[in-house]
Amino acid sequence: MCKLSKHNYLIIILIFVQITLFSCTNNSSIQPQEGTDSSHPKLVLTQKGVQTIRKNLGNIPLFDETLAIVKEEIDAEIIAGIQVPIPKDLSGGYTHEQHKKNFLMMQKAGVLYQILDDDTYAEYVKNMLFEYAEMYPKLPVHPQTRSYARGKLFWQCLNDSNWLVYSSQAYDCIYNYLSEEERTVLESDLFRPFADFISKGNPQFFNRVHNHSTWGNVAVGMIALVMDDDSLLQKALYGLKTDNLQKGMKDNDGGFIQTEGQKVGFFANLDEPFSPDGYYTEGPYYQRYAMYPFLIFAEALHNNRPDLNIFQYKDSVLLKGVDALINLSDADGEFFTLNDAQKGMSYYSKSLVSSVDIAYHFGGNNPELLSIAEKQHKVTLDDAGFAVALGIKEGKAKPFDKKSIELSDGANGDEGAVGILRSGPMELVYKYSAHGLSHGHFDKLSYSLFDDGEEVVQDYGLARYVNIEQKGGGNYLKENKTWAKQTIAHNTIVQNENSHFQGKYEIGSKHHSEKYLFSVDDKNLKVASAKEENAYPGTQLHRTMVTIKDEDYPNPYVLDIMKVTSNKTNQYDLPFYYLGQIMQTSFDYTKLDTPQIFGKSNGYQHLFKEAQVVSNGKNLKLNWLLNNKFYSYSSVTSKNDEIILARIGANDPAYNLRSEPALILRKKDTKDFVFASIIESHGTYSPVSEFAVNAYSNINNISVVSDSKAYTAIQIETNNNKTRVFVISNINNDPEKEHQATINSQEITWKGAYTLIEK
């Protein structure tokens, strides 16, 4: 007997589905039973959408393939049986993961019921919901006490809200399958008490501007739409009118809860965290997480409350948010690690599949989004997913062109920004933004660097192993505060071993960096520049990042200029978190037999000092290998600067931190100065042929040839005997301004805030 391939198996399933559907009468379950509400389904699946999907089954390949995979998954779950355990675990534990699995399976089964018109799936959802309706009235708050807002099914209300967002969709799909009496039981014993608990029962969670409250608002709003409860919907949209919030009460992330008089609810969570460019202030990792509830509720509101014009709200900010997220990903689709962020999260996550589909369907059918959906190779089983699958079948997809882009931060776009310079395979991510609510880190003017999708100069991200129970219950580890949030953990300046804003949220959240310059029209010379005056009172930081494409070399290189001006002398550290193996350095060092702990606090206690040398005043050069590519870091030093080779992992008895290297350049008793350096990708190594090509740096020397209040000039000498000078105006960024300056006894003139000249 021949063995069926998976492809043939999927085709057989779809043929069976078609035969089943064609054998049904026109009076399928999409027609309401007597005495039922005829409007369901009405959230993300609609009656019209279901009819269209049914008529086209077997003809839309990507939709059909997704449907077959989901059917196989749910059929296996139905055979395995329903498990609704008494809650007891933190993230990653059995009960947590089972309840999480349950809401995902219910939502999928509800969709299958609508599309396949098979009562088996409705019965599965019904039986599981009644298991919860039996258990929920007797449930106390969750036994784990870690959260500022404990749930009942889960250790925090956030996850309870996840459950209700998905379960609302399942309930909507089987609404007409249930009798009126059954719906009354589910709503009185489960859904209304559930919505009341996460809202009125936890105002400190619900009345907030944060991704947590977004999920809470949407959960209440979704079930309100299913039950046609306008009073509950108003709470979701505009928050609770309550006075029992304590001013300044902190949550478990160190953030602050919204207090009386401040805007709350779904619309507040649209107004405040999103910039006009669609950037979400917490960063792309949490924007990815929040976009699912934002967009799924927007779709439900569009279908039920078109008067709200939700997709046009704030100049279509939700639709812009999807484009912003894709632009905040590297060449492999992985999101840049700004603020709290787990490395590896990408637009292949289920939340981005939904976001891309909804943005395409309701945002004007942008063909570039279809190319992302093709890479995701799945769609949502609803109206939006069908539209995407149809667009792909019809050949409408066009490549998503990721360009250099500046995404403003703040509700009005005036609280700094994130700048992304893309030049060839290089992507430089420069952060000069607002703090980012409770998930923000204290790292103004920091950056990370990617080469063809590989992180080369890293941002550490968060200290957490998400949903891995053995690591702190899958939640944030204490090292997230003591290390990952601290300034020394990032590629930016640290003054006197103190973090920016003293490492205090209540200070940092009041300030943002100032955009100075973002210019990317020249494909060979792209510049992003910003200033920070509040991280250390009395000290101004001005950092300019430049990508330069030299015709003599295959890859562009990065010029980094950090100008520091202070009203007193200080000690300054500039860390450089390269990833890979040291090949060679230009300085002689002696590796310590026993690494020393670098400092006592502000993240320094988590660094080992492995080697140290005093600079002779010449350029330092670090040459390293990563993924069979050679890189070099060249930096200006002054005599008596300290060059320190360090490694993450001190004071870490549970091995919660990754053991990764850093180079730190330290200046003591210094007032005004310029850090200037160059990063290059210049060669490759083949482990097969065992040949190294262009293994050494192309930069002979880098120097600060002029620095004043008005101008800074950096000279770059390459190994082909060419010399270039980059000059930037420090006080006038007008692109039409005519400048004249004397650099190295040579008078030069130019138009605009900067220039690159060849000597």
C-alpha positions, 0 to 999 in steps of 0.5 A: 500500500503506497504512503500518502504524502502530506501534500496529497493528504491535504488535498484529499481532506479539501476534496472531502470538505467540498463534497460535504459542503455541496451535499448540504442544503442551502439552509446550512447552519449559517441560517439562524435557528428559530428564536436566535440572533441572526447577526452571528458570526459578526466579530472577525468572521461575518455571515457574508464572509463565511458564504464567500469562503464556503463557495471558494473552498478548494480554489484558494491554495493558501487558505485551503492549506491553512484550513487543512492544517487547522482541521488536523490539529483540532481533530486531534484535540477533540480525540484527546478530550477536554482538560480544564484543570484547577489553576495553580501554575505560573507561566510555563506550568501545566495549568497555565499552558493548558488554559492557554491551549484551550482558548486557542483551540476553542477559537479555531474550532469555532471557525471550523464550525462556521466554515465546514458546517460541522456540528462536531466543532460547535459541540467541542466549543460548547462543552469546553465553555460549559466546563469553564462555566461550571468552574468559574463561579467557584474560582478564587483569585489565582494562588500565585501572588506575583502579579499586581493584578492576579487573574483567576484562570492565570496568575495575572489578569493579562492572561485572563484577558487573552482567554476572553479575547479568543473565547469571545470569538469562539462564542460568536461562532457557535452563538446560533448553535446554542439554545437561548437557555444555554447562552443565558447560562454561559453569559450569567455564569461565565462571560459577564462575571469574567468581564466584570472581574478583569474590569471592575474587579481590577481597575489598576489593570483595566484603567491603564495605558499599557499593553496589559490594559489594551488586552483587558479593554479588548477582552471586555469589548469583544464579549460586549459585542457578542452579547450586544451589551452597549454599557460593557462596550463603553467601559471597554472603549473609554475605561471605568469611571472610578475613584478607587485608584491610588495615585502613584501605585506601581505595577510589578514592572515598575510602571505607573497605573493611570489615575483618576482624571487621565484618559483610559480605555481602548481609545486612550491606548490608541492615542497615547502609546502610538506615534503618528508614524505607527511606532508603539512606544514600548518597542516592537516586541510589545507592539507585536504582542499588542497589535493582535488585540488592537486589530482584532477589536478594530475589525470587530468594531468595523463590522459592528460599529462602522460609525466609529471609523476605527481604521481611520482613527488618528490618521489610520494609525493602526494600519500604519502600525503594521507597516512600522512593525515590518520596518522594525524587523531585520532581513530575516523578519526578526524584530529589533530588540528595543527595550524589553524584547526577546531575541528571535521574535518575528513577523512569523508569529501568529499575531503578525499573521493576523495583523498583516491580513487585517491591514491588507483587507482593511487598508487598501489592499497594499500588495507589499503586504502580500509578500509578507503573507507569502513568507508567513505561508499561512493566513487567518481563517476569516474574511481578512485571511481569505482576501489575502489568500485570494490576492496571492492566488491572483499574483498581486504580491509585490516585495515589501521594500524596507528602506531607511526610515525614521519612526517618531515616538510619542502621541504627537510624534515629538518625543524623539524617534527610532532611526533605521539606516539601511545600506546594502546588507547593513541595518543600523538601529539607532534609539533616541526615543521616549522611555517606553512606559514600564518596558523601557530601558535606560539607554538614550542614544544607543544602537545595534547593528545587523548584517544580512539579518545577523546581529553583529553589535547587539542590544541585550534585550530582556532578561527573561525566558518567556514561558520556560517555567524553570527560569522564574516561572517564565517571567521577568528575572530580577536581572532584568532590572539589575542588568538589562534595563541599566545603561551599561548593558547598552552601546551608549555612554555611561557617566560615573558608573550611573545609569541614565536618569539614575535608573529611575522610571519616574525620572526617565519617563518625563524625558526624551531625546531630541531628533537632530538630523535624519538624512537618507536621500544619498544612497552612499551617505546616510546620517542620523543624529540626535541629542540628549540633555537630561540623562545626566544633568549638566551634560549634553550628549550628541551622537551622530551615526553615519553609514558610508558606502565607499566604491572601493569596498564591497560593504558599507561601514559605520561611522559613530561620533559621540560628542560629550559636553559637560559643566564638570569633569567626569568618568565616562565609559562607552561599551561596545557589545560585539558578538563573535570571537576575537581574532586580533587586537591592536593593543597588547593585553594580559588576560586575568587569571581570575576575572574581576567584578567590574563594579558594585551597582547599576549593572556593573556588578554583572560584568567581569573584567577579563583584561585591561590595558592603558592606551598609548593614544593610538587607534584601538582596533578590535578584529573579530569573526562571526558566522564566518564573516570578519569585522573590525572596530576602530576607535580614537583613543587618548593617552591614558584611556583605559581599554577593558575587555569584559564579559557578562555574567558576574553575580549571576549564580543561577546563570540567568544571563548570557555570557557574552563579550564587550569592549569598554573604552573608559575616560577619566577626569574628562570634561568635553571630548568626542568618541569616534569609531568605525565598524566594518564588515570586510571579509569572509572565511570558508571552513570548507576551503579553509581560506580567509578572504579580506580578513583585515580592516580597511581602515588605517586610521581615524582621528578627530581633526576638529571639534568646536561648539559649531562643528566636529570633523572626523578624518578617515584614512583607508588602506588604499591611501585615500582620506575622507573627512566627515564634518557635521554642524553641531548647532544648525541642522537646516538643510539649506544653510550654507557653511564655511569652516577651516578644517586642518588648515583647509577652508571648506564650504558646503550646504546642509548640516553635514558633508563628506569630502575627499582630500 
